[in-house]
């Protein structure tokens, strides 16, 4: 009879992120499974495998299963390479890769043209000149002027405008804070902010919807920069801290220059009598970005010294001027679904069904909706 592999059991528990208390509450005999003094039932094994997000057969494998990240890892945690992905991140990437595969097949069938921006800087150096060119290209591509965000009444409105502008050129944007629609499987912002799946026909940008909306705006631009270099990978480079990875620093700099134009920053700074902290607050509200994005840009532009920057940083952190996290569950199901599916994917599903390229059954599966929800979403919302 096959024996459970105790090392696989321990690996599965570590990967799940569940505490020892949670494991013992659900499976009181778990320590006995490890030493072989107690054999779990088939029902218990299925339940355990389900909670660990692995298959039952893998619990009996001779070697540890390979659940390494499926795409390039641009993340660092405390200046060291990130660890293996959580089941939530792994399953989210897997779902988006499957979505991209379907979209690419459909778009090629329909004769869609490649998106020129994707890969347009594949061989370019990470220089200031290239950075300026990319920022100019982004303004032209998205048809957004320097002060585009100032016309938005809120950060949420700015996020929607930016998302819609990106999707208008054929780049799919997905914003979700959970795995598919499972509110029990939350995506951890400390693990990743977003990822890009580069493809000239069906590129996808995924944004962690648990992040603040200003951070989501910043990550959107950061991931767009990765698409310009035709890079597929996951990022967690925050907008308020340094990263040791050159490409991540470059993408952060592109995002900052696009969202906080230098002319806007310098003009306001030199014509305001406010103290530096208040200036940063005003500009961050105007540009719909976080306090630290403006503070760092002010430092990089030479408007403040490094000493002043760290003073602002410490004051900002000590006063805990943080936004309410979005994506905490609740809200309108169909409104949330618009962000989880995105316009590019929704439109593709609609036209594929109507042209008989895609069956309704497969459409329900691809969108994660049942028949009534699917009908209502595409008739009243999307």
Buried (B, 14 or more C-beta within 10 A) or exposed (E): EEEBBEEBBEBBBEBBEBEEEEBEEEBEBBEEBBEEEEEBEEEBBEBBBEBBBBEEEBBBBEEBBEBEBBBBBBBBEEEEEBEBBBBBBBBBBEBBBEBBEBBBEBBEEEEBEEBEBBBBBEEBEBEEEBBEBBBEBBBEBBEBEBEBBEEBEEBBBBBBBBBEBBBEBBBBBBBBBBBEBEEEBBBBBEBBBBBBBBBBBBBBBBBBBBBBBBBBBBBBBBBBBBBBBBBBBBBBBBBBEEBEBEBBBBBBBBBBBBBBBBEBBBEBBEEEEEEBBEBBBBBBBBBBBBBBBBBBBBBBBEBBEEEBBEBBBEBBEEEEEEEEBBBEEEEEBBEBBBBBBBBBBBBBBBEBBEEEBBEEEBBBEBBBBEEEBBEBBBEEBB
